[in-house]
Amino acid sequence: MKLLPGTLLFVLFLIIFEGCIGKGSRKKDSKNENDTVTVPDTGYTGITQYMNEGRVLKEVTFKNGVRHGLTKTYYAGGQLYQTFWYENGLRQDSGRWYQQDGGQLFRSTPYKNDTIDGIQKQYYRTGKLRAKIGYVKGLRTPFLEEYTNTGKLDISYPEIVANVGDEYNTAGRFRVILEMSDKDKKAKFYRGEFTDGRFDTTKCQPIRTVDGTGTLILRKTGSVKPGYVGIIGSVITKYGNRYLTYKRIELPYNDLN
């Protein structure tokens, strides 16, 4: 079939028109794709409740899927038990513990980057200060203050008592017998020093202790050694806290180890 000249011109016009529309549409779609900003899913932001049998046990605040903000834990009866403040998944500021009956604060523990660091405080049910305990970078320091329920500072702490047995000339050894001045049967002793003011058990040597009496046997070495030995004593006080004390014992010989 032959197309008339007018008809042929009309068909060519339609083809060119549709091609122009297609190009414009593609340009528009391309522009929309370039203008679209895709934000990755970084995790949940908000408060999540953890339940058990219809009771809230814990409330945790998240930011982008990481603990950030206040976390609360509850007793089975629904009373507030403890709170922690998190920043980027690490405990900061003070963790707080509360009495089950009455909601009174009974302990406040300082945290830096998820590690206990600072002065922990304990309280009586009356709200009065019970104790202050020192920590540095997660380890105990000798600092301890305890108070009676009337607010008086209690300073009745025992001391390390050392007795020696000199067998240097006969057996090449020197005994150091240790106990606390109050005869505490649960006392523990360590050979070593406080490291940067901290009680680091990885750098102290436990001394064999039976019923509160420790025995350290030093032996002749034939080489020069320090003329003293450092002893750290540890007992639990009547307030339930660990009391740390130190005694430097001078030795009559400088080759004992």
C-alpha positions as CSV (number, residue, x, y, z in Angstrom):
1,M,0.0,0.0,0.0
2,K,1.3,3.4,-0.9
3,L,1.2,6.3,1.6
4,L,0.1,9.7,0.5
5,P,2.7,12.4,1.0
6,G,0.5,14.1,3.7
7,T,0.1,10.8,5.5
8,L,3.8,10.1,5.5
9,L,4.6,13.5,6.9
10,F,2.1,12.9,9.8
11,V,3.6,9.5,10.7
12,L,7.1,11.0,10.8
13,F,5.9,13.8,13.1
14,L,4.4,11.3,15.6
15,I,7.7,9.3,15.7
16,I,9.8,12.4,16.4
17,F,7.3,13.7,19.0
18,E,7.3,10.4,20.9
19,G,11.1,10.4,20.9
20,C,11.3,13.8,22.4
21,I,8.8,12.9,25.1
22,G,10.9,9.8,26.0
23,K,14.1,11.8,26.3
24,G,12.5,14.4,28.6
25,S,11.0,11.7,30.8
26,R,14.3,9.9,31.1
27,K,16.1,13.2,32.0
28,K,13.5,13.9,34.7
29,D,13.7,10.4,36.1
30,S,17.5,10.6,36.2
31,K,17.4,14.0,38.0
32,N,15.0,12.5,40.6
33,E,17.3,9.6,41.2
34,N,20.3,11.9,41.7
35,D,18.3,14.1,44.1
36,T,17.3,11.2,46.4
37,V,19.4,10.8,49.6
38,T,19.5,7.3,51.1
39,V,19.9,7.3,54.9
40,P,21.2,4.0,56.2
41,D,19.4,2.3,59.1
42,T,21.7,3.0,62.1
43,G,19.5,1.2,64.7
44,Y,16.7,1.9,67.1
45,T,16.4,5.2,68.9
46,G,14.1,5.3,71.9
47,I,13.3,3.4,75.1
48,T,12.9,-0.4,75.1
49,Q,11.1,-2.1,78.0
50,Y,12.0,-5.7,79.0
51,M,9.0,-7.5,80.5
52,N,8.4,-10.7,82.4
53,E,4.8,-11.9,83.1
54,G,3.5,-8.4,82.4
55,R,5.9,-6.7,84.7
56,V,8.6,-4.2,83.5
57,L,12.0,-5.5,84.6
58,K,14.2,-3.0,82.8
59,E,14.0,0.1,80.7
60,V,16.9,0.9,78.3
61,T,17.4,4.0,76.3
62,F,19.0,3.6,72.9
63,K,20.4,6.0,70.3
64,N,21.1,4.6,66.9
65,G,21.1,1.1,68.3
66,V,23.5,1.8,71.2
67,R,22.8,2.3,74.8
68,H,22.7,6.1,75.3
69,G,20.8,7.7,78.2
70,L,19.2,6.4,81.3
71,T,18.8,2.6,82.0
72,K,16.5,1.6,84.8
73,T,16.1,-1.8,86.5
74,Y,13.2,-2.7,88.8
75,Y,12.5,-5.2,91.6
76,A,10.0,-7.9,91.0
77,G,7.4,-5.8,92.8
78,G,7.9,-2.9,90.5
79,Q,10.0,-0.7,92.7
80,L,13.1,1.0,91.2
81,Y,16.2,-1.0,91.9
82,Q,19.1,0.7,90.1
83,T,19.8,3.3,87.4
84,F,22.8,3.8,85.1
85,W,23.6,6.6,82.7
86,Y,25.2,5.5,79.4
87,E,27.0,7.4,76.7
88,N,27.7,5.6,73.5
89,G,27.3,2.2,75.2
90,L,29.6,3.0,78.2
91,R,28.5,3.7,81.8
92,Q,29.3,7.3,82.9
93,D,28.5,9.5,85.9
94,S,27.0,7.6,88.8
95,G,25.2,4.3,89.1
96,R,22.6,4.3,91.8
97,W,21.0,1.5,93.9
98,Y,17.8,1.9,95.9
99,Q,16.1,0.2,98.8
100,Q,13.2,-2.0,97.9
101,D,11.0,-0.6,100.7
102,G,10.8,3.1,100.6
103,G,13.0,3.8,97.6
104,Q,15.8,5.3,99.6
105,L,19.2,5.5,97.9
106,F,21.7,3.1,99.5
107,R,24.7,3.2,97.2
108,S,26.1,5.5,94.5
109,T,29.0,4.4,92.4
110,P,31.0,6.7,90.0
111,Y,31.8,5.4,86.5
112,K,34.2,6.7,83.8
113,N,34.1,4.9,80.5
114,D,32.3,1.8,82.0
115,T,34.9,1.5,84.9
116,I,34.4,2.4,88.6
117,D,36.5,5.5,89.2
118,G,36.1,7.9,92.1
119,I,34.5,7.7,95.6
120,Q,31.7,5.3,96.1
121,K,29.1,6.3,98.7
122,Q,26.9,4.2,100.8
123,Y,23.9,5.3,102.9
124,Y,21.7,4.2,105.8
125,R,18.0,3.8,105.4
126,T,17.7,7.2,107.1
127,G,19.6,8.8,104.3
128,K,22.7,9.4,106.4
129,L,26.1,8.7,104.9
130,R,27.3,5.2,105.9
131,A,30.7,4.9,104.0
132,K,33.0,6.4,101.4
133,I,35.2,4.0,99.4
134,G,38.0,5.0,97.0
135,Y,38.4,3.5,93.5
136,V,40.8,4.4,90.7
137,K,40.3,2.9,87.2
138,G,38.4,-0.1,88.6
139,L,40.7,-0.9,91.5
140,R,40.4,-0.2,95.2
141,T,42.5,2.3,96.9
142,P,43.2,2.3,100.7
143,F,40.8,5.2,101.1
144,L,37.9,4.2,103.4
145,E,35.7,6.3,105.7
146,E,32.8,4.7,107.6
147,Y,30.3,6.4,109.8
148,T,28.0,5.3,112.6
149,N,24.3,5.7,112.2
150,T,24.6,8.9,114.3
151,G,27.0,10.4,111.8
152,K,30.2,9.9,113.7
153,L,33.4,8.9,111.8
154,D,34.5,5.4,112.9
155,I,38.3,5.0,113.0
156,S,38.5,1.8,115.0
157,Y,40.6,-0.2,112.5
158,P,43.2,-2.9,113.2
159,E,46.9,-2.8,112.3
160,I,49.2,-5.4,111.0
161,V,51.3,-7.0,113.7
162,A,54.5,-8.8,112.6
163,N,56.7,-11.2,114.6
164,V,59.8,-12.7,113.1
165,G,61.8,-15.9,113.4
166,D,65.5,-15.5,112.6
167,E,66.9,-18.8,111.2
168,Y,69.3,-17.0,108.8
169,N,72.5,-18.5,110.2
170,T,71.2,-22.0,110.9
171,A,68.8,-22.6,108.0
172,G,69.3,-19.6,105.6
173,R,65.8,-18.4,106.2
174,F,63.8,-15.6,107.9
175,R,60.2,-16.1,109.0
176,V,57.7,-13.3,109.2
177,I,54.5,-14.2,111.1
178,L,51.5,-11.8,110.4
179,E,48.2,-11.1,112.1
180,M,45.9,-8.2,112.7
181,S,45.9,-6.4,116.0
182,D,42.2,-7.5,116.6
183,K,43.0,-11.1,115.9
184,D,40.6,-11.2,112.9
185,K,40.3,-14.8,111.8
186,K,39.4,-13.8,108.3
187,A,42.3,-11.5,107.6
188,K,44.3,-11.9,104.4
189,F,47.8,-10.7,103.7
190,Y,49.7,-9.9,100.5
191,R,53.3,-9.2,99.8
192,G,53.8,-6.1,97.8
193,E,53.0,-2.4,97.5
194,F,50.1,-0.3,96.4
195,T,50.6,0.5,92.7
196,D,49.9,4.1,91.9
197,G,47.8,4.2,95.1
198,R,45.8,1.2,94.0
199,F,45.5,-2.4,95.3
200,D,46.4,-4.4,92.3
201,T,46.2,-8.2,93.1
202,T,48.0,-9.0,89.9
203,K,51.1,-7.3,91.3
204,C,50.9,-8.6,94.8
205,Q,51.8,-12.1,96.1
206,P,49.2,-13.7,98.4
207,I,50.7,-14.9,101.6
208,R,49.5,-18.3,103.0
209,T,47.1,-17.5,105.8
210,V,45.3,-19.9,108.2
211,D,42.7,-18.6,110.7
212,G,44.0,-15.0,110.3
213,T,47.7,-15.8,110.7
214,G,49.9,-15.4,107.7
215,T,53.4,-16.9,107.3
216,L,56.0,-15.5,105.0
217,I,59.3,-17.3,104.6
218,L,62.2,-15.4,103.1
219,R,65.3,-17.2,102.1
220,K,69.0,-16.3,101.7
221,T,69.8,-15.7,98.1
222,G,73.5,-14.5,98.1
223,S,72.5,-11.4,96.0
224,V,71.6,-8.0,97.1
225,K,67.8,-7.5,97.7
226,P,65.7,-4.7,99.3
227,G,66.3,-4.5,103.0
228,Y,62.5,-4.5,103.7
229,V,59.3,-6.3,102.7
230,G,56.0,-4.6,102.1
231,I,52.8,-6.2,103.5
232,I,49.2,-5.3,102.7
233,G,46.5,-6.5,105.1
234,S,42.9,-6.9,104.1
235,V,39.9,-7.4,106.4
236,I,36.1,-7.0,106.2
237,T,34.8,-4.3,108.5
238,K,31.6,-4.5,110.6
239,Y,30.0,-2.3,108.0
240,G,30.7,-5.0,105.3
241,N,33.5,-3.1,103.5
242,R,37.1,-4.1,102.7
243,Y,39.7,-2.3,104.8
244,L,43.2,-2.2,103.4
245,T,46.3,-1.4,105.4
246,Y,50.0,-1.4,104.8
247,K,53.1,-2.2,106.9
248,R,56.7,-1.9,105.8
249,I,58.9,-4.5,107.7
250,E,62.6,-3.7,107.9
251,L,64.8,-6.8,107.5
252,P,68.2,-7.4,109.2
253,Y,69.7,-8.8,106.0
254,N,69.8,-7.5,102.5
255,D,69.8,-10.7,100.5
256,L,66.5,-12.2,101.5
257,N,63.8,-13.0,99.0
